[in-house]
């Protein structure tokens, strides 16, 4: 089992290394990081950032992405130490393409509404979206290909503090948004004929789908697996 304290310390070491490479001053780094993150739409307190620098906490997904983009390093390296270090802008997984002749590609924006579809429909690029269960207003910008899903089961339910997506939660998914390590994604795993909602993670150069609930196993991403879309928003119906 990997010790969480070791992960935090190693992340802190890599963060300082990237900051050194970028020529960021040693004194007052927390303030510099806060300003950079804020300019990218990520608001963090200096106290939270101080914990990253001291090896007491890991940056959250949004912060990790902003840090890696700013410091021009791969997110996999910054978060897990997976080489290469420098960012190339490339990904090792396949993203399900949207067929230009399918209904999902030609669907109108519907004044910000998206269809609530089935998990089976989400696993194909030719979903019969006009048979949607309902149309829901999306609270964030989304492409015309976007849709909503109702979470099933408790694999993405957090038993402790942090983000959680319990059964019945509505998630908004954008097939045209490029997914990165640490993002919540909907993926198709043909090997088990499953369409699943998980966190995209990397370890030792390999990609996996991880549930937030630790009781569920990690899914190895193989060549026949596809990322169907990236989570861009969610809400729990009253």
Helices and strands as residue ranges (DSSP letters): H 4-21, H 29-39, H 46-54, H 61-71, H 75-80, H 103-106, G 110-112, E 113-116, H 119-122, G 129-131, E 134-137, E 147-150, E 170-174, E 184-189, G 190-192, E 194-203, E 206-210, E 219-220, E 225-235
